[in-house]
Structures are given as structure tokens and as C-alpha cells.
């Protein structure tokens, strides 16, 4: 009988938990006028007629009559409604949240950092998503697959997710040092940049985007560590005190260990201050001075220095017509 070939109730019970789209199996049966379409919570139903998207239905029970399927009515050319059964493909789309999906960069992402230049970055993490636009998702991702599952989605979207992530990361202009140290903030910062592109291109919405790790080449890691060390040192006096304390822990009073530790601490501190511009990098005055150099130190005319040398008040050595004075002699002269 013809009634056995007509669909009166169209519905789909999803018990798989990993299905994104499901094409209703009509088995060449036609949909009866007045049939009931049942769409459950976290579902959408999409009609496709001869390859063209027709009406979309959200959760609820829908009676399929002319007034309730306006797009299909227009596509099929029913001017005065329809009384006979009709054929159309019906796709059910799961709109609930799919959590804990993994993403990662198979190849390094090239970024431009204002301090480090071009840097290669790898990253991976997880994301939660849902289908926001059933038509676009069917058109761009699931296609005409009868049963499109989460595994199919992961393999199809992996490179696309990374592409959107790379574009968002480049447009964010975040320093590489921030990427490698602030994973939680990074995911939250990139989510508003990723979502518009995902929705427009694929009909998807991410509710959570988590960056679990960002790795950079070893030389970039060293540069980041050096910058962090310089920031952590901060006050030179505190750093020198720390080095002295370390020296006392490793050596004992009166031994060479203390002197060695202090020497290392002062040497490192001086190098740091030179790099920060806080310590004059010019060499110390020479041990043997000319009268002109002595005059500069004492802030007196050179003639006065020569007079003091000839009188013997300032100890020096005359070689031919030239005088030479040791730094020790100048110090003694100042103390006398």
C-alpha cells in the first residue's frame, strides 16, 4: 500500500555522543503532507532539495505543511500548496557542546617579534566547540556524508584550526616572551580573534580555547631566560648581598672560598650593570701617571705638580726630562 511508503514522523535519537551530522535514511520513501518533524534539544534539522539548502528547524515538533516550509515551497514551485508526497533530504545536526578536542601545529608557525625578529613557534592545546550555523557547517565541513563523526571532524579541521590560530596569533602582535610564559591568558586573548573567522568560514563557535604549551627554538629560549634573569635581579645591591651570602654558605671564614665567591659575585654584578648602562665601562686610571694626569686628578695646573715633584713634596721619578708618578704616591700626597 502506498501509505507504507510515506513518512509520517521524522526524528533522530542520537545515542553515539560523537555524531555531528546524520542524514535521515528515507529509503526512497516520500514525506507525507502534514508529517511531523521532531527536533530534540541540542539538534537542528536542515532540509536539502536537489542540492540546495531549504528550511532549517530548531528544537520542537513541526508539522510539514506549505506554510511551515516556505523555502522548500518556493524551490519546488508549489504555487497553491501541495497535496501529494514530496522528496527531500533531511540532515540532523548536533548543536550541543563538544569539549576536550585537541589541536596542534604540525609545522612551526612563523611570527615576527619586535625584539627577536622572525621566530618559529610550535603550540598545542585543547578546545571546546559547537555548531552555530548548520547550513555553513554542512556546506564547508560535513558535506553530504551520511554519518559525520567527531573523528572525521578532527582530521578534516585540524589544519584549518591551526590556520585560524596562526592568523589570530599574528594579528595579536603579542611578544614571543608572553606566548611562552602565559598560556592561560593567551588562550583567552586569542578566542575573540579566532571565533569570528571560524563562524564565518565553517559555521562553528569555540567556547573555550586552551593553549597548553608554546615551544620556541633553544636560542630563543636562552634569550627569554636572559631577559627574565635581568628583570629578576633588579637591584644590584641586593644581588651582591645574595652572592656574598652564597659565598659564606660554600666557604668558611678565613678561607679562600669566601674571596672567590665574592670575586665571582662582584664580577657578575659589574657585567650586569654594564649591560644595563648602570656602570661606567671605562677602564680604571693607569698605575703610573704623567704630571698632566696627576694635575687632572688633583684639579691643579700641571706646573704646580712639577714644582711639587722638584721640591720632593710629591714623590716621583724623573726619566730624562719627563716625570712619572705612581698612583700610590698620589694617594700618599693627598693624605699628607
C-alpha positions as a Markdown table, in Angstrom:
| # | Residue | x | y | z |
|---|---|---|---|---|
| 1 | Unk | 0.0 | 0.0 | 0.0 |
| 2 | Unk | 1.1 | 3.5 | -0.7 |
| 3 | Unk | 0.7 | 4.6 | 2.9 |
| 4 | Unk | 3.5 | 2.3 | 3.9 |
| 5 | Unk | 5.8 | 4.3 | 1.6 |
| 6 | Unk | 5.1 | 7.6 | 3.3 |
| 7 | Unk | 7.0 | 9.2 | 6.1 |
| 8 | Unk | 4.7 | 10.5 | 8.8 |
| 9 | Unk | 7.2 | 11.0 | 11.6 |
| 10 | Unk | 10.8 | 12.1 | 11.0 |
| 11 | Unk | 13.1 | 12.1 | 14.1 |
| 12 | Unk | 16.6 | 11.0 | 15.1 |
| 13 | Unk | 17.6 | 9.7 | 18.5 |
| 14 | Unk | 21.4 | 10.2 | 19.0 |
| 15 | Unk | 23.0 | 7.6 | 21.3 |
| 16 | Unk | 26.5 | 7.8 | 19.9 |
| 17 | Unk | 27.7 | 11.0 | 21.6 |
| 18 | Unk | 30.2 | 11.6 | 18.8 |
| 19 | Unk | 27.9 | 12.3 | 15.8 |
| 20 | Unk | 27.9 | 15.8 | 14.3 |
| 21 | Unk | 25.6 | 15.3 | 11.3 |
| 22 | Unk | 23.2 | 12.5 | 10.4 |
| 23 | Unk | 21.4 | 12.1 | 7.1 |
| 24 | Unk | 17.9 | 10.7 | 7.7 |
| 25 | Unk | 17.6 | 7.4 | 5.8 |
| 26 | Unk | 14.4 | 7.8 | 3.7 |
| 27 | Unk | 14.9 | 4.5 | 1.7 |
| 28 | Unk | 13.2 | 6.2 | -1.3 |
| 29 | Unk | 10.1 | 6.9 | 0.9 |
| 30 | Unk | 8.4 | 10.2 | 0.4 |
| 31 | Unk | 7.3 | 12.7 | 3.1 |
| 32 | Unk | 3.6 | 12.9 | 3.5 |
| 33 | Unk | 1.9 | 16.2 | 3.7 |
| 34 | Unk | 1.2 | 17.0 | 7.3 |
| 35 | Unk | 4.1 | 14.8 | 8.6 |
| 36 | Unk | 5.6 | 15.5 | 12.0 |
| 37 | Unk | 9.3 | 16.6 | 12.2 |
| 38 | Unk | 10.6 | 16.1 | 15.7 |
| 39 | Unk | 13.8 | 18.0 | 16.5 |
| 40 | Unk | 15.2 | 17.4 | 20.0 |
| 41 | Unk | 17.2 | 19.7 | 22.2 |
| 42 | Unk | 20.7 | 20.2 | 21.0 |
| 43 | Unk | 19.6 | 19.4 | 17.5 |
| 44 | Unk | 18.8 | 21.2 | 14.3 |
| 45 | Unk | 17.2 | 19.8 | 11.1 |
| 46 | Unk | 18.2 | 21.0 | 7.7 |
| 47 | Unk | 16.2 | 20.3 | 4.5 |
| 48 | Unk | 18.2 | 20.0 | 1.3 |
| 49 | Unk | 16.2 | 19.9 | -2.0 |
| 50 | Unk | 18.1 | 18.9 | -5.2 |
| 51 | Unk | 21.4 | 20.1 | -3.7 |
| 52 | Unk | 20.0 | 23.5 | -2.5 |
| 53 | Unk | 19.5 | 24.4 | 1.2 |
| 54 | Unk | 15.9 | 24.7 | 2.1 |
| 55 | Unk | 14.4 | 25.3 | 5.5 |
| 56 | Unk | 16.1 | 24.9 | 8.9 |
| 57 | Unk | 14.3 | 23.8 | 12.0 |
| 58 | Unk | 15.3 | 24.2 | 15.7 |
| 59 | Unk | 14.1 | 22.1 | 18.7 |
| 60 | Unk | 10.4 | 21.3 | 18.7 |
| 61 | Unk | 7.7 | 19.4 | 16.8 |
| 62 | Unk | 7.0 | 20.9 | 13.3 |
| 63 | Unk | 4.1 | 20.0 | 11.1 |
| 64 | Unk | 5.2 | 19.9 | 7.4 |
| 65 | Unk | 2.6 | 21.9 | 5.5 |
| 66 | Unk | 3.0 | 24.6 | 3.0 |
| 67 | Unk | 3.1 | 27.5 | 5.5 |
| 68 | Unk | 5.9 | 25.8 | 7.6 |
| 69 | Unk | 8.3 | 25.1 | 4.7 |
| 70 | Unk | 8.4 | 28.4 | 2.8 |
| 71 | Unk | 11.8 | 27.9 | 1.2 |
| 72 | Unk | 11.1 | 24.4 | 0.0 |
| 73 | Unk | 7.7 | 25.6 | -1.3 |
| 74 | Unk | 9.5 | 28.2 | -3.4 |
| 75 | Unk | 12.2 | 25.8 | -4.6 |
| 76 | Unk | 9.7 | 23.1 | -5.6 |
| 77 | Unk | 7.4 | 25.6 | -7.3 |
| 78 | Unk | 4.2 | 24.9 | -5.3 |
| 79 | Unk | 2.1 | 27.9 | -6.1 |
| 80 | Unk | -1.0 | 26.8 | -4.3 |
| 81 | Unk | 0.4 | 24.4 | -1.7 |
| 82 | Unk | 0.9 | 20.7 | -2.1 |
| 83 | Unk | -1.2 | 17.7 | -1.6 |
| 84 | Unk | 1.0 | 14.9 | -2.9 |
| 85 | Unk | 4.1 | 13.4 | -1.1 |
| 86 | Unk | 7.4 | 15.1 | -1.8 |
| 87 | Unk | 11.1 | 14.0 | -1.7 |
| 88 | Unk | 13.8 | 16.0 | 0.1 |
| 89 | Unk | 17.0 | 15.1 | 2.1 |
| 90 | Unk | 16.8 | 15.8 | 5.8 |
| 91 | Unk | 20.0 | 16.3 | 7.8 |
| 92 | Unk | 20.1 | 16.3 | 11.6 |
| 93 | Unk | 22.9 | 18.5 | 13.1 |
| 94 | Unk | 24.1 | 18.2 | 16.7 |
| 95 | Unk | 24.4 | 21.6 | 18.2 |
| 96 | Unk | 25.5 | 20.7 | 21.7 |
| 97 | Unk | 29.0 | 21.4 | 23.0 |
| 98 | Unk | 31.8 | 19.0 | 22.1 |
| 99 | Unk | 34.6 | 19.5 | 24.7 |
| 100 | Unk | 38.2 | 18.5 | 25.0 |
| 101 | Unk | 39.3 | 18.4 | 21.4 |
| 102 | Unk | 43.0 | 18.5 | 20.7 |
| 103 | Unk | 44.8 | 20.9 | 18.3 |
| 104 | Unk | 48.5 | 21.4 | 17.5 |
| 105 | Unk | 50.8 | 22.8 | 14.9 |
| 106 | Unk | 52.3 | 20.1 | 12.8 |
| 107 | Unk | 54.9 | 22.6 | 11.4 |
| 108 | Unk | 56.3 | 25.7 | 13.2 |
| 109 | Unk | 54.3 | 29.0 | 12.8 |
| 110 | Unk | 56.5 | 31.9 | 11.7 |
| 111 | Unk | 56.0 | 35.0 | 13.8 |
| 112 | Unk | 57.6 | 38.5 | 13.8 |
| 113 | Unk | 58.7 | 39.7 | 17.2 |
| 114 | Unk | 59.8 | 43.3 | 17.6 |
| 115 | Unk | 62.7 | 42.3 | 19.8 |
| 116 | Unk | 63.7 | 38.9 | 18.5 |
| 117 | Unk | 62.8 | 39.2 | 14.8 |
| 118 | Unk | 61.3 | 36.2 | 12.9 |
| 119 | Unk | 60.7 | 33.4 | 15.4 |
| 120 | Unk | 59.5 | 29.8 | 14.7 |
| 121 | Unk | 56.8 | 28.8 | 17.2 |
| 122 | Unk | 55.1 | 25.5 | 17.9 |
| 123 | Unk | 52.0 | 25.1 | 20.1 |
| 124 | Unk | 49.3 | 22.7 | 21.1 |
| 125 | Unk | 46.3 | 22.5 | 23.4 |
| 126 | Unk | 42.5 | 21.8 | 23.5 |
| 127 | Unk | 39.3 | 23.5 | 22.6 |
| 128 | Unk | 35.5 | 23.2 | 23.0 |
| 129 | Unk | 33.2 | 23.9 | 20.1 |
| 130 | Unk | 29.6 | 23.7 | 18.9 |
| 131 | Unk | 27.9 | 24.1 | 15.5 |
| 132 | Unk | 26.5 | 27.6 | 15.2 |
| 133 | Unk | 25.4 | 27.8 | 11.6 |
| 134 | Unk | 24.1 | 24.4 | 10.3 |
| 135 | Unk | 23.9 | 25.4 | 6.7 |
| 136 | Unk | 27.5 | 26.7 | 6.5 |
| 137 | Unk | 28.8 | 23.7 | 8.5 |
| 138 | Unk | 27.1 | 21.2 | 6.1 |
| 139 | Unk | 28.4 | 23.1 | 3.1 |
| 140 | Unk | 32.0 | 23.7 | 4.3 |
| 141 | Unk | 32.8 | 20.8 | 6.6 |
| 142 | Unk | 30.4 | 17.8 | 6.7 |
| 143 | Unk | 29.2 | 17.8 | 3.1 |
| 144 | Unk | 26.8 | 15.1 | 2.1 |
| 145 | Unk | 28.3 | 12.5 | 4.5 |
| 146 | Unk | 25.5 | 10.2 | 5.8 |
| 147 | Unk | 27.1 | 10.0 | 9.2 |
| 148 | Unk | 29.7 | 12.6 | 10.0 |
| 149 | Unk | 31.5 | 11.8 | 13.3 |
| 150 | Unk | 33.9 | 13.6 | 15.6 |
| 151 | Unk | 36.9 | 11.6 | 14.3 |
| 152 | Unk | 36.1 | 12.8 | 10.8 |
| 153 | Unk | 35.8 | 16.3 | 12.0 |
| 154 | Unk | 39.2 | 16.2 | 13.8 |
| 155 | Unk | 41.0 | 15.0 | 10.7 |
| 156 | Unk | 39.1 | 17.5 | 8.5 |
| 157 | Unk | 39.5 | 20.5 | 10.7 |
| 158 | Unk | 43.0 | 20.0 | 12.2 |
| 159 | Unk | 44.9 | 22.1 | 9.7 |
| 160 | Unk | 42.0 | 24.6 | 9.4 |
| 161 | Unk | 42.0 | 25.2 | 13.2 |
| 162 | Unk | 45.8 | 25.8 | 13.1 |
| 163 | Unk | 45.5 | 28.1 | 10.2 |
| 164 | Unk | 42.9 | 30.3 | 12.0 |
| 165 | Unk | 45.1 | 30.1 | 15.2 |
| 166 | Unk | 48.2 | 31.3 | 13.2 |
| 167 | Unk | 46.3 | 34.2 | 11.7 |
| 168 | Unk | 44.9 | 35.3 | 15.1 |
| 169 | Unk | 48.3 | 34.9 | 16.7 |
| 170 | Unk | 50.0 | 37.1 | 14.0 |
| 171 | Unk | 47.3 | 39.7 | 14.3 |
| 172 | Unk | 47.5 | 39.8 | 18.1 |
| 173 | Unk | 51.2 | 41.2 | 17.9 |
| 174 | Unk | 51.9 | 39.5 | 21.3 |
| 175 | Unk | 55.6 | 39.3 | 22.2 |
| 176 | Unk | 57.1 | 35.8 | 22.0 |
| 177 | Unk | 58.2 | 36.0 | 25.7 |
| 178 | Unk | 54.5 | 36.4 | 26.6 |
| 179 | Unk | 53.5 | 33.4 | 24.5 |
| 180 | Unk | 56.0 | 31.1 | 26.2 |
| 181 | Unk | 55.1 | 32.1 | 29.8 |
| 182 | Unk | 51.4 | 33.0 | 29.9 |
| 183 | Unk | 49.4 | 30.1 | 28.4 |
| 184 | Unk | 46.1 | 30.8 | 30.2 |
| 185 | Unk | 45.9 | 34.4 | 29.2 |
| 186 | Unk | 47.0 | 33.6 | 25.7 |
| 187 | Unk | 44.0 | 31.3 | 25.0 |
| 188 | Unk | 41.5 | 33.9 | 26.4 |
| 189 | Unk | 43.2 | 36.7 | 24.4 |
| 190 | Unk | 43.0 | 34.7 | 21.1 |
| 191 | Unk | 39.5 | 33.4 | 21.4 |
| 192 | Unk | 37.8 | 36.7 | 20.3 |
| 193 | Unk | 40.1 | 36.7 | 17.3 |
| 194 | Unk | 39.5 | 33.1 | 16.4 |
| 195 | Unk | 35.7 | 32.9 | 16.7 |
| 196 | Unk | 34.7 | 35.4 | 14.0 |
| 197 | Unk | 36.8 | 33.6 | 11.4 |
| 198 | Unk | 35.6 | 30.1 | 12.5 |
| 199 | Unk | 31.9 | 31.2 | 12.4 |
| 200 | Unk | 32.2 | 32.9 | 9.0 |
| 201 | Unk | 34.2 | 30.1 | 7.3 |
| 202 | Unk | 32.8 | 27.0 | 8.9 |
| 203 | Unk | 29.7 | 27.8 | 11.0 |
| 204 | Unk | 31.5 | 26.9 | 14.2 |
| 205 | Unk | 31.8 | 28.6 | 17.6 |
| 206 | Unk | 34.6 | 27.9 | 20.1 |
| 207 | Unk | 33.5 | 28.3 | 23.7 |
| 208 | Unk | 37.0 | 27.6 | 25.1 |
| 209 | Unk | 40.5 | 27.7 | 23.5 |
| 210 | Unk | 43.3 | 26.4 | 25.8 |
| 211 | Unk | 47.0 | 26.7 | 24.9 |
| 212 | Unk | 48.8 | 24.1 | 26.9 |
| 213 | Unk | 52.3 | 24.7 | 25.6 |
| 214 | Unk | 54.3 | 27.0 | 23.3 |
| 215 | Unk | 57.8 | 26.0 | 22.3 |
| 216 | Unk | 60.4 | 28.0 | 20.6 |
| 217 | Unk | 64.0 | 27.2 | 19.3 |
| 218 | Unk | 66.7 | 26.8 | 22.0 |
| 219 | Unk | 68.4 | 30.1 | 21.1 |
| 220 | Unk | 65.1 | 32.0 | 21.6 |
| 221 | Unk | 64.6 | 30.2 | 25.0 |
| 222 | Unk | 68.0 | 31.4 | 26.1 |
| 223 | Unk | 67.2 | 35.0 | 25.1 |
| 224 | Unk | 63.9 | 34.9 | 27.0 |
| 225 | Unk | 65.6 | 33.4 | 30.1 |
| 226 | Unk | 68.3 | 36.0 | 30.0 |
| 227 | Unk | 65.7 | 38.8 | 29.8 |
| 228 | Unk | 63.8 | 37.2 | 32.8 |
| 229 | Unk | 67.0 | 37.0 | 34.8 |
| 230 | Unk | 67.9 | 40.6 | 34.2 |
| 231 | Unk | 64.4 | 41.6 | 35.3 |
| 232 | Unk | 64.5 | 39.3 | 38.4 |
| 233 | Unk | 67.9 | 40.7 | 39.5 |
| 234 | Unk | 66.6 | 44.3 | 39.7 |
| 235 | Unk | 68.6 | 46.0 | 42.4 |
| 236 | Unk | 72.4 | 45.5 | 42.2 |
| 237 | Unk | 73.0 | 45.8 | 45.9 |
| 238 | Unk | 70.5 | 43.0 | 46.7 |
| 239 | Unk | 72.2 | 40.9 | 44.1 |
| 240 | Unk | 75.7 | 41.5 | 45.6 |
| 241 | Unk | 74.3 | 40.6 | 49.0 |
| 242 | Unk | 72.9 | 37.4 | 47.6 |
| 243 | Unk | 76.3 | 36.5 | 46.1 |
| 244 | Unk | 78.0 | 37.2 | 49.4 |
| 245 | Unk | 75.5 | 35.0 | 51.3 |
| 246 | Unk | 76.2 | 32.2 | 48.8 |
| 247 | Unk | 79.9 | 32.6 | 49.4 |
| 248 | Unk | 79.5 | 32.2 | 53.1 |
| 249 | Unk | 77.5 | 29.1 | 52.7 |
| 250 | Unk | 80.0 | 27.5 | 50.4 |
| 251 | Unk | 83.2 | 28.7 | 52.2 |
| 252 | Unk | 84.3 | 29.3 | 55.8 |
| 253 | Unk | 85.6 | 32.5 | 57.4 |
| 254 | Unk | 89.3 | 33.0 | 56.7 |
| 255 | Unk | 89.4 | 30.6 | 53.7 |
| 256 | Unk | 89.9 | 31.3 | 50.0 |
| 257 | Unk | 86.3 | 30.2 | 49.3 |
| 258 | Unk | 84.8 | 33.4 | 50.5 |
| 259 | Unk | 87.1 | 35.6 | 48.5 |
| 260 | Unk | 86.5 | 33.5 | 45.4 |
| 261 | Unk | 82.7 | 33.7 | 45.8 |
| 262 | Unk | 82.9 | 37.5 | 46.4 |
| 263 | Unk | 85.1 | 38.0 | 43.4 |
| 264 | Unk | 82.7 | 36.0 | 41.2 |
| 265 | Unk | 79.7 | 37.9 | 42.6 |
| 266 | Unk | 81.2 | 41.3 | 42.0 |
| 267 | Unk | 82.4 | 40.3 | 38.6 |
| 268 | Unk | 78.9 | 39.1 | 37.5 |
| 269 | Unk | 77.3 | 42.2 | 39.1 |
| 270 | Unk | 79.6 | 44.5 | 37.2 |
| 271 | Unk | 78.9 | 42.8 | 33.9 |
| 272 | Unk | 75.1 | 43.1 | 34.5 |
| 273 | Unk | 75.4 | 46.8 | 35.4 |
| 274 | Unk | 77.4 | 47.4 | 32.2 |
| 275 | Unk | 74.8 | 45.7 | 30.1 |
| 276 | Unk | 72.1 | 47.8 | 31.8 |
| 277 | Unk | 74.0 | 51.0 | 31.4 |
| 278 | Unk | 74.3 | 51.5 | 35.1 |
| 279 | Unk | 78.1 | 51.1 | 35.4 |
| 280 | Unk | 80.8 | 53.1 | 33.6 |
| 281 | Unk | 82.6 | 50.6 | 31.3 |
| 282 | Unk | 85.7 | 52.9 | 31.0 |
| 283 | Unk | 89.0 | 51.3 | 32.3 |
| 284 | Unk | 90.5 | 52.5 | 35.7 |
| 285 | Unk | 93.3 | 55.1 | 35.7 |
| 286 | Unk | 96.8 | 53.6 | 34.9 |
| 287 | Unk | 99.1 | 52.7 | 37.8 |
| 288 | Unk | 101.9 | 55.1 | 36.5 |
| 289 | Unk | 100.8 | 58.7 | 35.8 |
| 290 | Unk | 102.2 | 61.7 | 33.9 |
| 291 | Unk | 102.2 | 65.2 | 35.5 |
| 292 | Unk | 99.3 | 66.1 | 33.3 |
| 293 | Unk | 97.3 | 63.1 | 34.5 |
| 294 | Unk | 98.2 | 63.9 | 38.2 |
| 295 | Unk | 97.1 | 67.6 | 37.6 |
| 296 | Unk | 93.8 | 66.3 | 36.2 |
| 297 | Unk | 93.2 | 64.1 | 39.3 |
| 298 | Unk | 94.2 | 67.0 | 41.7 |
| 299 | Unk | 92.4 | 69.7 | 39.7 |
| 300 | Unk | 95.5 | 71.9 | 39.7 |
| 301 | Unk | 97.8 | 73.3 | 36.9 |
| 302 | Unk | 100.4 | 70.9 | 35.6 |
| 303 | Unk | 103.1 | 73.5 | 36.6 |
| 304 | Unk | 102.2 | 73.1 | 40.2 |
| 305 | Unk | 102.5 | 69.3 | 40.0 |
| 306 | Unk | 106.1 | 69.7 | 38.5 |
| 307 | Unk | 107.0 | 72.2 | 41.2 |
| 308 | Unk | 105.9 | 69.7 | 44.0 |
| 309 | Unk | 107.9 | 67.0 | 42.3 |
| 310 | Unk | 111.1 | 69.1 | 42.2 |
| 311 | Unk | 110.6 | 70.1 | 45.8 |
| 312 | Unk | 110.1 | 66.5 | 46.8 |
| 313 | Unk | 106.7 | 67.0 | 48.4 |
| 314 | Unk | 105.2 | 64.7 | 45.7 |
| 315 | Unk | 107.3 | 61.6 | 45.2 |
| 316 | Unk | 108.1 | 60.8 | 41.6 |
| 317 | Unk | 110.7 | 59.5 | 39.2 |
| 318 | Unk | 112.4 | 61.8 | 36.6 |
| 319 | Unk | 113.4 | 60.0 | 33.4 |
| 320 | Unk | 115.3 | 62.4 | 31.2 |
| 321 | Unk | 113.1 | 65.5 | 31.2 |
| 322 | Unk | 109.9 | 63.6 | 31.9 |
| 323 | Unk | 108.4 | 62.9 | 35.4 |
| 324 | Unk | 106.4 | 59.8 | 36.2 |
| 325 | Unk | 104.3 | 59.3 | 39.4 |
| 326 | Unk | 102.8 | 56.2 | 40.8 |
| 327 | Unk | 99.1 | 56.2 | 41.9 |
| 328 | Unk | 100.3 | 55.2 | 45.4 |
| 329 | Unk | 102.5 | 58.3 | 45.6 |
| 330 | Unk | 99.5 | 60.5 | 44.6 |
| 331 | Unk | 97.4 | 58.8 | 47.4 |
| 332 | Unk | 100.2 | 59.4 | 49.9 |
| 333 | Unk | 100.5 | 63.0 | 48.8 |
| 334 | Unk | 96.8 | 63.6 | 49.4 |
| 335 | Unk | 96.9 | 62.0 | 52.9 |
| 336 | Unk | 99.9 | 64.1 | 54.0 |
